[in-house]
Amino acid sequence: MIKFFRKIRQRLVAENKFTQYLIYALGEIVLVVVGILIALQINNWNEAQKDHAYEVKMLTEIVKGLETDKLNLLEHKAAYIKLKTTVDYFVSLSGNHVLFHDSLYQRLWVLNTGRYFQFNSGIYGALKSSGIDRISNDSLRNHLINFYDFRLPVFENKMEHNTRNYRPNVETLLSFLGESYVDDNNSLSLGVMSEDLLQKPAFLNLLGHIEWRASNSIHSIEDFIPEMDALIERINTEIEQ
């Protein structure tokens, strides 16, 4: 192709057709410029496609993480509901002046329930490292920043505050046991629980602390899940578009 254009130029020069040569040369320059612009446009399009594919991939992974975290939170909520129900059960027994007996041990240990939750924000962290501006939609980008950098830390602080007395509560519960020991079969034998356990002020005070922990954790989770749902819906809408 280059040899073909060179022959044309040489023929025009040889025939002293300088005007036609200049027009041809200008046309050739225009063709080169147009070719460069087309190549740049194709390259830009390819880069835009890569950026879009990356954005969709990251958003999809964030949704997966949010949905997994939501399921975990619902499991936490169910555990705290069971914990609160158990507290209410023992409060009822106490009100009816029931004496503690061996059949209550299993339900008593439900009061030992504690949950540790680690939110999955690794994908968002990777997105921030690569450049949060790679999320093309300004509204969605702001939604992500607000959720992960502000709302999530607030929720985590609430849950940490709600559960801060978990270990002291367990220690108090264990303190009601008599001396434990390992028997000849290498089995742990628990001490005998006092029959008036359900009437002891210390035990009733413990139930109050546990009920507070369970109720506040339930409320915090119930308040936060709609925020997760809103972000999931917002991301899915963006992906579908």
Residue, then its C-alpha position, 0 to 999 in steps of 0.5 A: m500500500i505504501k509503495f502504491f502511494r509512493k508511485i503516485r507521488q513520483r508520477l505526479v512530480a515527474e509530470n510537473k503536476f505540482t497542484q495535483y501533487l499538493i492536493y494528493a499529499l494533503g489528502e494523504i495526510v488527512l487519511v493518516v490523521v483519520g486512521i490515527l483518530i480511528a485507532l485512538q477511538i478503537n483503543n478508547w472503546n476497548e479501554a472503556q469496555k475493560d473498565h466497564a467489565y471491571e466495574v461490573k465484576m467488582l459490583t457483583e462481588i460486593v453484592k455477593g459479600l453483602e448477601t453473605d453478610k446479611l445471612n450471617l446477621l440473620e443467624h446472629k439475630a436468631a441466636y439473640i432471639k433465642l437468648k432473649t427467649t431463654v432469659d424470659y423463660f428463667v425470669s418466668l421461673s423465678g417469678n413462680h419461685v421454681l427451684f433449680h433442677d438438673s433438667l434446666y442445665q441445658r437451657l441454662w447454658v444457652l445464656n452462654t451464647g455469644r456471637y462474633f461478627q466480621f463484616n466482609s469489606g475486602i472487595y470494597g477495600a480492593l476497589k478503593s485501592s484501585g480507585i473508587d472513581r472506577i465506579s462511573n455512577d456518582s450516586l452509587r459511588n457516594h452510596l458505597i462510600n457512605f455505607y462502608d466508610f460511615r454507616l458500617p463503622v457505626f453499626e460495628n461500634k453499636m454491636e461492640h457496645n452491645t456485647r462488651n459485657y459478654r465475657p463478664n457475663v459468662e464469668t458471672l454465670l460460671s461463678f454460680l457453679g460449685e467446684s468442677y472436676v474431672d472424674d475417673n473417666n476423664s469427663l468434666s463433672l460440673g459442680v452442683m447448682s444451688e436450688d435457689l439460684l433462680q431467686k438469687p439477686a445476682f442471678l436475676n441481675l445477670l439475666g437483666h444484663i443478658e436481656w439488654r445485650a440480646s435486645n439491643s443486638i436484635h434492634s441494631i441488626e434490624d435497623f442495619i439490614p434495611e441499609m444493606d438491602a437498599l445498597i444491594e438493590r441499588i447495585n443490582t439496578e446499576i448492573e442491570q443497566 
